[in-house]
Amino acid sequence: MEQQELANHARLGRFLDGCAALDRDVELLLRDGWNVSSARHVITMGFCRAALEHAISQRVLMGAGHHGTALALVRLHFETTVRAAWVQIGAAEDWLNKFTEPVPVGSLTEPNLGPSIPSMLDAIEARAPDMALEGRRLYQTVKVMHSFVHGGAHLVAHALRGYPSDKLIDVLRNRNLLCLMLCNVIVVTSGKKELYGAVGHLSREHGDVMPPPLG
């Protein structure tokens, strides 16, 4: 490796260490905020746990140099986080009932997936406009990840020429912002007043791995 390449690799490694510290705190918050007292809470918590798994997997894969697969997970992480928020504050009881209907043995069909991501963000906006605004902003960056999920030109090009460390760090910053959004969902779903303020604390504690403030 050339000297600059080594420096970039080291910078990415340090950033991944910061992401790992964030992930540990999110895991603790999910543990402390766990609430399965109703069907809505059960489904939301399931999405929260799955979203955190996608986030951690991105970090681990990037650390192992499997950047293309990590980038494909960006879309899964984003959509699962939005679904968690939507189920908690936007889904109607009718949808919850259909989603929890028993699936016949041997069936591979989904009982009820729900609306599109833009429609979910519209529903979230009515209760949490700031979250919807961040979700829409991130949605614009996630669209290109469609190529990595479905084997498009971006996947091939990046596989051939590699992934600049600064671009990977930008992806991780957005990943970390999604983790904060997920923490918001966890706190609301928990119903525990003692967890209020946890998201602000995590935002300050891990500010060095977050996107810069919009200005």
C-alpha positions as CSV (number, residue, x, y, z in Angstrom):
1,M,0.0,0.0,0.0
2,E,1.1,3.5,-0.7
3,Q,1.5,5.9,2.2
4,Q,-1.7,7.8,1.4
5,E,-3.7,4.6,1.0
6,L,-2.4,3.4,4.4
7,A,-3.4,6.7,6.0
8,N,-6.9,6.5,4.5
9,H,-7.2,2.9,5.6
10,A,-6.2,3.9,9.2
11,R,-8.7,6.7,9.2
12,L,-11.5,4.4,8.1
13,G,-10.5,2.0,10.9
14,R,-10.7,4.7,13.5
15,F,-14.1,5.7,12.2
16,L,-15.3,2.2,12.4
17,D,-14.2,2.0,16.0
18,G,-16.3,5.1,16.7
19,C,-19.3,3.4,15.0
20,A,-18.8,0.3,17.2
21,A,-19.0,2.4,20.3
22,L,-22.3,3.9,19.0
23,D,-23.6,0.4,18.3
24,R,-22.9,-0.7,21.8
25,D,-24.9,2.2,23.2
26,V,-27.8,1.5,20.9
27,E,-27.8,-2.1,21.9
28,L,-28.0,-1.0,25.6
29,L,-30.8,1.4,24.8
30,L,-32.8,-1.4,23.0
31,R,-32.3,-3.6,26.0
32,D,-33.5,-1.0,28.4
33,G,-36.3,0.1,26.2
34,W,-37.7,-3.3,25.3
35,N,-41.5,-3.3,25.4
36,V,-43.7,-6.0,24.0
37,S,-46.9,-5.1,25.8
38,S,-49.1,-5.0,22.7
39,A,-49.0,-6.2,19.1
40,R,-47.9,-2.8,17.9
41,H,-45.0,-2.8,20.4
42,V,-44.0,-6.4,19.5
43,I,-43.8,-5.6,15.7
44,T,-42.0,-2.3,16.3
45,M,-39.4,-4.0,18.5
46,G,-38.9,-6.7,16.0
47,F,-38.2,-4.1,13.3
48,C,-35.9,-2.2,15.7
49,R,-33.8,-5.3,16.4
50,A,-33.6,-6.2,12.7
51,A,-32.6,-2.6,11.8
52,L,-29.8,-2.7,14.4
53,E,-28.6,-6.0,13.0
54,H,-28.4,-4.5,9.5
55,A,-26.4,-1.5,10.9
56,I,-24.0,-3.7,12.8
57,S,-23.6,-6.0,9.8
58,Q,-22.7,-3.0,7.6
59,R,-19.9,-2.0,10.0
60,V,-18.5,-5.5,10.3
61,L,-18.5,-6.0,6.6
62,M,-16.8,-2.7,5.9
63,G,-14.2,-3.6,8.5
64,A,-13.6,-6.9,6.7
65,G,-13.2,-5.1,3.3
66,H,-16.5,-6.4,1.9
67,H,-17.7,-3.0,0.9
68,G,-20.1,-3.9,-1.9
69,T,-22.2,-6.2,0.4
70,A,-22.1,-3.6,3.1
71,L,-23.5,-1.0,0.7
72,A,-26.3,-3.3,-0.3
73,L,-27.3,-3.4,3.3
74,V,-27.8,0.4,3.4
75,R,-31.2,0.0,1.8
76,L,-32.3,-2.7,4.2
77,H,-31.2,-0.7,7.2
78,F,-33.0,2.4,6.0
79,E,-36.3,0.7,5.1
80,T,-36.4,-1.3,8.3
81,T,-35.8,1.8,10.4
82,V,-38.6,3.6,8.6
83,R,-40.9,0.7,9.0
84,A,-40.2,0.6,12.7
85,A,-41.1,4.3,13.0
86,W,-44.2,3.8,10.9
87,V,-45.5,0.9,12.8
88,Q,-45.2,2.7,16.1
89,I,-46.8,6.0,15.1
90,G,-48.4,5.6,11.7
91,A,-49.8,2.2,11.1
92,A,-53.6,1.7,11.4
93,E,-55.0,-1.1,13.6
94,D,-56.4,-2.8,10.5
95,W,-52.9,-3.2,9.1
96,L,-51.6,-4.5,12.5
97,N,-54.4,-7.1,12.5
98,K,-53.6,-8.2,9.0
99,F,-49.8,-8.3,9.6
100,T,-50.3,-10.6,12.6
101,E,-52.6,-13.0,10.9
102,P,-51.4,-16.6,11.0
103,V,-49.5,-17.7,7.9
104,P,-50.5,-21.2,6.7
105,V,-47.9,-23.9,7.1
106,G,-45.7,-24.0,4.0
107,S,-46.8,-20.7,2.7
108,L,-44.1,-18.2,1.5
109,T,-46.5,-15.3,1.0
110,E,-46.4,-12.1,3.1
111,P,-49.7,-11.3,5.0
112,N,-49.4,-7.6,4.6
113,L,-46.3,-5.5,3.8
114,G,-47.9,-2.1,4.1
115,P,-47.5,1.1,1.9
116,S,-44.4,2.3,0.1
117,I,-41.6,4.1,1.9
118,P,-42.6,7.6,0.7
119,S,-46.2,6.9,2.0
120,M,-44.8,5.7,5.3
121,L,-42.8,9.0,5.6
122,D,-45.9,10.9,4.8
123,A,-47.7,9.2,7.7
124,I,-44.7,9.7,10.0
125,E,-44.7,13.4,9.2
126,A,-48.1,13.9,10.8
127,R,-46.7,12.9,14.2
128,A,-42.9,13.4,13.9
129,P,-42.1,16.0,11.2
130,D,-38.4,16.2,12.0
131,M,-38.0,12.5,11.7
132,A,-39.9,12.5,8.4
133,L,-37.6,15.4,7.1
134,E,-34.4,13.4,7.9
135,G,-36.0,10.3,6.4
136,R,-36.7,12.0,3.1
137,R,-33.2,13.5,3.0
138,L,-31.6,10.0,3.6
139,Y,-34.0,8.5,1.1
140,Q,-32.4,10.5,-1.7
141,T,-29.0,9.0,-0.8
142,V,-30.4,5.5,-0.4
143,K,-31.9,5.4,-3.9
144,V,-28.5,4.7,-5.6
145,M,-28.2,1.6,-3.3
146,H,-30.8,0.0,-5.5
147,S,-28.0,-0.7,-7.8
148,F,-26.1,-2.6,-5.2
149,V,-29.1,-4.6,-4.2
150,H,-30.1,-5.6,-7.7
151,G,-26.7,-5.9,-9.4
152,G,-26.6,-2.6,-11.4
153,A,-23.8,-0.6,-12.9
154,H,-22.8,1.1,-9.6
155,L,-22.1,-2.4,-8.1
156,V,-19.9,-3.4,-11.1
157,A,-18.0,-0.1,-11.3
158,H,-17.3,0.0,-7.6
159,A,-16.3,-3.6,-7.5
160,L,-13.7,-3.0,-10.2
161,R,-12.2,0.3,-9.0
162,G,-12.6,0.0,-5.3
163,Y,-14.3,2.3,-2.7
164,P,-12.6,5.5,-1.6
165,S,-12.4,5.7,2.2
166,D,-13.9,9.1,2.4
167,K,-17.0,7.9,0.6
168,L,-17.3,4.9,2.9
169,I,-17.1,7.2,5.9
170,D,-19.9,9.4,4.4
171,V,-22.0,6.2,4.1
172,L,-21.2,5.4,7.7
173,R,-22.2,8.9,8.9
174,N,-25.6,8.4,7.3
175,R,-25.8,4.9,8.9
176,N,-25.1,6.5,12.3
177,L,-27.8,9.1,11.8
178,L,-30.3,6.3,11.0
179,C,-29.2,4.6,14.2
180,L,-30.2,7.8,16.1
181,M,-33.6,7.8,14.3
182,L,-33.9,4.2,15.5
183,C,-33.1,5.3,19.0
184,N,-36.0,7.8,18.8
185,V,-38.3,4.9,17.9
186,I,-37.0,2.8,20.8
187,V,-37.5,5.5,23.3
188,V,-41.1,6.3,22.2
189,T,-42.0,2.6,22.1
190,S,-40.5,2.0,25.5
191,G,-42.9,4.4,27.2
192,K,-40.2,4.9,29.9
193,K,-39.8,8.5,31.0
194,E,-36.3,7.8,32.3
195,L,-35.2,7.2,28.7
196,Y,-36.3,10.6,27.5
197,G,-33.2,12.6,26.6
198,A,-31.2,9.5,25.7
199,V,-31.2,10.4,22.0
200,G,-29.8,13.8,22.6
201,H,-27.1,12.3,24.9
202,L,-26.1,9.8,22.2
203,S,-26.0,12.5,19.6
204,R,-23.6,14.5,21.7
205,E,-21.6,11.5,22.9
206,H,-21.0,10.3,19.3
207,G,-21.0,13.6,17.5
208,D,-17.7,12.8,15.8
209,V,-19.2,10.0,13.8
210,M,-22.4,11.9,12.8
211,P,-23.1,14.0,9.7
212,P,-22.2,17.7,10.0
213,P,-25.2,19.9,11.0
214,L,-27.2,21.3,8.1
215,G,-26.4,24.9,7.6
